[in-house]
Amino acid sequence: MILKLLTEKVTSGIPIIIPAYANMPMHFTSLANELVLHIFQSCTSIADLLSLASTCRHFHSILHSSSHRLPTLYLAAHAQYGPLTDAIRLVTHNSSQPAHLPRPAPPQSLTLLRQLMEVGRIANAWADLYPSQKWRGADSASRRLLTESERYRLRRACYRLWLYSLAFHTPFYPRTTRLSPPVVRIRAQLLRPWFTDELAELLDLQTIFRQILQSTICPSNGTVIRKHKQRYPDDPFPLISVTHPGKYASQHAGFHRQIGAFHSTLHSSHLLPFAPTEKYQRTQQEIHGTTLEGWGDEITHYYVLEDMLKLNPSQLLYLYSSIVNTSAGPGFNAGQSLKGLVEAFVAGLGEGGGWFENNGETLAETVGFVVGERGGDVGDVRAMVEDGMEGVVRGEGRGENSQ
């Protein structure tokens, strides 16, 4: 740092001469390379890091030197998408090794970094969606953005829930094995190393997934009717019950085909003149109005949700985004039934056979098994999650929120 010299005479009687550059500001580019590198390592996103490195050739050379590039990029990735330990465990998972056995950390590479960014973007997207689904109805006044520590916990829960889905929500675990003691113990081995408050994070995130499914992706007949009445209170045309024998006309034809499913349609004056196979830009009202169908009564709908909760966070986010975005996603076209398209999406995964239908998710009961091994009650954990004392957002009980 340049110190401003005083013009007073010293004891020798010789005046101090102030250099001309003493009053000049220190330029950022004049900092030592070690200080610039420390600033690079303090960036909280890869975009910020690359933007800073692109400001001049000097900064670009500092970042892209052979010894600094990958470590600095991974530090920014950890700040933006961390915890990278769980993300790496997710992207390196395959069936050759049990999920509960952690793999040795692979060497840092740009290929691995791209995979981490892909799963990290999905986890951050769920962090953006979380407030709108967590605080609804009477609690909507308490809605807020998540803090950095809360986003970190949500990403951790997302990576772990995703890993569980890849490991155990597969055709290798059909309905007949879900209560088998050896299989339950295998599932529990993945969850045992995690603390109970971290298991509560999984239950909290799964509650958000269930809310997304029952309100948007797979609404019940009652939800469809209620939404229709809210949008069109003076509609003289009641909702009608229809059958769809052509749905899932393939080897997957039995997947949740509901006879007598209710659907909500706009009247002909509101329909847009596009061919059924032509993609087009749709408004929120047009999407929900033209194609929304129910997935059965409350009992049937419960089992539908249990089955659909086997989808991993990436698949659920794709379905949700394709339905609610104004731009139609791939395969979501005008004039088609959203229910049929969701069914077709599941069949298109190559996993829509008999193992998927009537074979609900197993994460919740495995969490209950592990909590029971520790002498606890999963019902108490769920109650604390619902009250805001545990989960992604902690220490915000309903009483505190209401004040």
Beta strands, then each sheet from edge to edge (+ up, - down):
strand 1: 241-242
strand 2: 261-262
sheet 1: 1+ 2-
end
